[in-house]
Amino acid sequence: MEKNAKFAFKELKVWQKAMLFADKVMDIPASFPSTRKHYRLGKQLESASTSIAMNIAEGKGRFLAPFMNASLF
């Protein structure tokens, strides 16, 4: 059994990769020529990229069946 099941999603490689992806995506708006002109696009990119990791974490807690525990780690 997992030692700290509440935060066990952080051990998932897919969650770790989603976080790296979000970090890279959030750097993109900094390269836009005008921050005011593209403010909403930057926020939308940030929201979309971080939602991937958040959905993985939510799904890990909600849908993890006991028999799947060994297959994910």
C-alpha positions in Angstrom: 0.0 0.0 0.0 1.2 3.5 -0.7 2.7 5.4 2.2 0.9 8.7 1.4 -2.0 7.8 -0.9 -3.3 11.4 -0.9 -0.3 12.6 -2.9 0.6 9.4 -4.7 -0.2 11.0 -8.1 3.2 12.8 -7.9 4.9 9.4 -8.4 3.2 8.9 -11.7 5.6 9.4 -14.6 2.7 10.8 -16.8 1.9 13.4 -14.2 5.6 14.4 -13.9 5.8 14.7 -17.7 2.6 16.8 -17.7 4.2 19.2 -15.2 7.3 19.5 -17.4 5.1 20.2 -20.4 3.2 22.9 -18.4 6.4 24.5 -17.4 7.6 24.7 -21.0 4.2 26.0 -22.3 4.1 28.7 -19.6 7.4 30.0 -20.9 6.0 30.6 -24.4 3.9 33.8 -23.6 7.1 35.5 -22.4 8.4 35.4 -26.0 5.3 37.2 -27.3 6.0 40.7 -28.6 3.4 42.6 -26.5 2.2 41.2 -23.2 -1.0 43.3 -23.2 -2.0 42.3 -26.7 -1.6 38.5 -26.1 -2.5 38.5 -22.4 -5.6 36.3 -22.8 -3.8 33.9 -25.1 -1.0 33.5 -22.5 -3.6 32.8 -19.7 -5.4 30.3 -21.9 -2.2 28.4 -22.7 -1.3 28.4 -19.0 -4.8 27.1 -18.0 -4.9 24.4 -20.7 -1.4 23.1 -20.0 -1.8 22.9 -16.2 -5.2 21.3 -16.5 -3.6 18.2 -18.0 -1.6 17.4 -14.8 -4.6 18.4 -12.6 -6.9 16.0 -14.5 -4.4 13.2 -14.1 -4.1 13.9 -10.3 -7.9 14.0 -10.0 -8.4 10.8 -11.9 -5.7 9.0 -9.9 -7.6 9.6 -6.7 -11.1 9.0 -8.1 -10.7 6.0 -10.4 -7.8 4.0 -8.9 -9.0 0.5 -8.2 -6.9 -1.6 -5.7 -6.0 -4.1 -8.5 -4.6 -1.3 -10.6 -2.2 -0.1 -7.9 0.6 -2.5 -9.0 0.2 -1.7 -12.7 0.7 2.0 -12.3 3.9 1.9 -10.3 
